[in-house]
Amino acid sequence: MLFPNLVKYHVYDGSRLPSFAADAYEYILAGNGLVVRTETPFFTALVLAVTFSVRGLAPLRPQFRLKVGRIPEKLLSTVLADARGVRRANGGLNEVFYQFLHHGDRVRLHRPVQQTSSVAVLASGHDDGHTFCELHSHGNMRAFWSRTDDADEQGARLYAVIGRLDTAPEICVRVGVYGYWQPLPVTAVFTGAGGFTDLFYKETLS
């Protein structure tokens, strides 16, 4: 086997989980379904991938824990101001992509070279291993996770999408574990909402 530790498998009986030992992620069979677990230099996460009932096994709820400090709210405010300036000749907003890079005790906001339009953004460059969170805008459309977003956001990473920038700015945040996602409140990742309405509570209560 070329990568014997890439993925690990566990059955959850209610006792404490063993230490994370996979190179990428672990599948955990629990009483409430299949859970996927990962650990990065920035966070640990357990995401419920598929829901079903398994008699005789204990349930395992989704979990998320940062291993580093949260992203300062002022950087999210900077994103809002900057994204409002990415416009076409007719004044309409283009989509735009940002990265939050973690360097020790400091988080840096980066807007890579990119091609933007009203419905898409294509960024160039490479992931240097410091990328903590990726954020993209939907201009004046609502903030939501599109099929394109799901296809693009396949790493073990934090993701955010913003929308309705000119009227009532809103944001969605989620943690991704290799194609499985768990919604998060914005304050799980940022120190504040930075002028956005957090849709986490609207979505979880609806």
Wavefront OBJ file of the C-alpha trace (Angstrom):
o trace
v 0.000 0.000 0.000
v 1.506 3.306 -1.126
v 0.058 5.477 1.689
v -0.918 3.075 4.487
v -1.780 5.824 6.984
v -3.685 8.139 4.645
v -7.086 7.091 6.038
v -7.854 5.273 9.301
v -11.066 3.581 10.476
v -12.661 3.304 13.931
v -15.852 2.021 15.547
v -17.124 4.282 18.331
v -18.383 2.527 21.463
v -18.760 5.596 23.651
v -15.285 5.559 25.141
v -12.648 8.200 24.493
v -11.459 8.314 20.888
v -7.827 7.372 20.251
v -5.387 10.086 19.258
v -5.633 11.140 15.629
v -3.183 8.982 13.657
v -4.078 9.364 9.963
v -2.185 11.402 7.403
v -5.443 12.843 6.035
v -8.622 11.793 7.857
v -10.400 9.042 9.779
v -13.799 7.461 9.304
v -15.627 6.673 12.545
v -18.718 4.460 12.577
v -21.022 5.707 15.343
v -24.582 5.164 16.499
v -25.842 8.178 14.554
v -23.943 7.575 11.318
v -20.532 7.938 9.725
v -18.291 10.651 11.143
v -15.134 11.939 9.467
v -12.327 13.342 11.624
v -9.249 15.370 10.745
v -6.567 17.365 12.501
v -4.513 20.154 10.931
v -1.994 22.591 12.415
v -4.931 25.000 12.825
v -7.939 22.966 14.002
v -9.480 19.604 14.808
v -12.902 18.655 13.456
v -15.428 15.839 13.513
v -18.074 16.171 10.800
v -21.139 13.965 10.437
v -20.771 12.751 6.849
v -23.801 10.442 6.573
v -26.684 10.107 9.022
v -28.110 6.687 9.838
v -28.803 4.579 12.916
v -26.527 1.786 14.140
v -27.908 -0.119 17.119
v -25.389 -0.925 19.812
v -23.055 1.991 19.080
v -22.886 5.331 20.867
v -23.710 8.546 18.986
v -20.886 10.968 18.221
v -21.741 14.620 17.743
v -19.903 16.990 15.391
v -17.060 18.906 17.002
v -14.769 21.766 16.054
v -11.833 23.192 17.985
v -9.328 25.826 16.951
v -5.697 25.161 17.843
v -4.697 28.760 17.071
v -6.203 32.158 17.781
v -9.272 33.382 15.935
v -8.964 35.702 12.945
v -9.237 39.372 14.009
v -12.585 40.978 13.174
v -10.807 43.953 11.599
v -9.578 41.700 8.771
v -13.165 40.703 8.011
v -14.109 44.391 7.947
v -11.216 44.962 5.535
v -12.598 42.218 3.279
v -16.008 43.896 3.202
v -14.542 47.264 2.228
v -12.228 45.769 -0.385
v -14.842 43.460 -1.953
v -17.197 46.421 -2.366
v -14.561 48.006 -4.593
v -14.181 45.105 -7.058
v -16.583 46.339 -9.720
v -17.185 46.206 -13.439
v -17.428 49.279 -15.666
v -21.206 49.383 -15.163
v -20.792 49.496 -11.378
v -21.842 45.907 -10.728
v -19.855 43.830 -8.259
v -17.552 41.003 -9.282
v -16.831 37.973 -7.165
v -13.480 38.078 -5.365
v -11.352 35.547 -3.466
v -9.283 35.993 -0.288
v -6.997 33.859 1.855
v -6.244 34.217 5.546
v -2.679 33.048 6.141
v -1.523 32.050 9.606
v 2.080 32.859 10.492
v 2.689 31.985 14.120
v 0.808 34.532 16.231
v -0.098 36.689 13.232
v -2.850 36.294 10.620
v -2.366 37.981 7.253
v -5.074 38.757 4.697
v -4.068 37.970 1.120
v -5.887 38.601 -2.169
v -4.060 36.502 -4.778
v -3.878 37.362 -8.467
v -7.242 36.389 -9.920
v -9.662 36.688 -12.800
v -13.055 37.922 -11.645
v -16.523 38.251 -13.119
v -20.042 38.737 -11.812
v -20.539 34.981 -11.377
v -17.081 33.444 -10.940
v -13.557 34.000 -9.671
v -10.417 32.092 -10.668
v -7.362 32.637 -8.476
v -3.796 31.786 -9.455
v -0.858 30.803 -7.274
v -0.341 27.906 -4.899
v -1.105 26.895 -1.327
v 1.984 27.505 0.780
v 0.705 25.566 3.793
v -0.117 28.687 5.807
v -3.662 29.027 4.454
v -5.997 28.991 7.432
v -9.256 30.050 5.802
v -10.507 30.819 2.290
v -13.258 33.362 1.631
v -15.012 34.398 -1.555
v -17.769 36.853 -2.328
v -21.014 36.519 -4.235
v -21.260 40.257 -4.842
v -24.851 41.363 -4.317
v -26.236 37.843 -4.518
v -26.991 36.081 -1.245
v -24.281 34.224 0.654
v -24.775 30.497 0.025
v -22.760 27.411 -0.854
v -23.107 26.689 -4.573
v -22.345 23.427 -6.341
v -19.203 25.092 -7.674
v -18.162 25.939 -4.116
v -18.679 22.331 -3.045
v -16.601 21.091 -5.987
v -13.786 23.555 -5.281
v -13.643 23.319 -1.486
v -12.359 19.782 -1.050
v -9.552 20.309 1.454
v -9.244 20.231 5.234
v -9.826 23.936 5.699
v -12.091 26.703 6.905
v -14.274 28.355 4.282
v -16.434 31.477 4.190
v -18.741 33.060 1.621
v -20.144 36.593 1.733
v -22.973 38.243 -0.170
v -25.423 41.175 -0.478
v -22.472 43.508 -0.011
v -24.195 46.757 -1.029
v -27.418 46.240 0.914
v -27.292 43.881 3.915
v -23.894 42.120 4.048
v -24.128 38.498 5.165
v -21.717 35.631 5.741
v -21.674 31.839 5.991
v -18.756 29.922 7.520
v -18.037 26.190 7.459
v -15.269 23.738 8.187
v -14.426 21.333 5.379
v -12.994 17.852 5.773
v -12.152 16.546 2.302
v -15.582 17.014 0.772
v -17.655 16.914 3.959
v -18.705 20.159 5.649
v -20.090 21.425 8.928
v -21.596 24.932 9.294
v -20.008 27.114 11.976
v -20.951 30.404 13.623
v -18.730 33.213 12.408
v -17.377 33.760 15.934
v -15.991 30.220 15.975
v -13.394 31.436 13.468
v -13.370 35.265 13.689
v -13.355 37.507 16.769
v -16.434 39.286 15.418
v -18.770 39.517 12.438
v -17.059 42.557 10.889
v -20.229 44.229 9.641
v -21.864 41.029 8.354
v -25.015 39.224 9.465
v -24.118 35.652 10.388
v -26.475 33.262 8.570
v -25.505 30.319 10.785
v -28.307 30.991 13.240
v -30.875 31.641 10.523
v -29.978 28.364 8.791
v -29.866 26.236 11.952
v -33.210 27.579 13.202
v -35.008 27.251 9.850
l 1 2 3 4 5 6 7 8 9 10 11 12 13 14 15 16 17 18 19 20 21 22 23 24 25 26 27 28 29 30 31 32 33 34 35 36 37 38 39 40 41 42 43 44 45 46 47 48 49 50 51 52 53 54 55 56 57 58 59 60 61 62 63 64 65 66 67 68 69 70 71 72 73 74 75 76 77 78 79 80 81 82 83 84 85 86 87 88 89 90 91 92 93 94 95 96 97 98 99 100 101 102 103 104 105 106 107 108 109 110 111 112 113 114 115 116 117 118 119 120 121 122 123 124 125 126 127 128 129 130 131 132 133 134 135 136 137 138 139 140 141 142 143 144 145 146 147 148 149 150 151 152 153 154 155 156 157 158 159 160 161 162 163 164 165 166 167 168 169 170 171 172 173 174 175 176 177 178 179 180 181 182 183 184 185 186 187 188 189 190 191 192 193 194 195 196 197 198 199 200 201 202 203 204 205 206
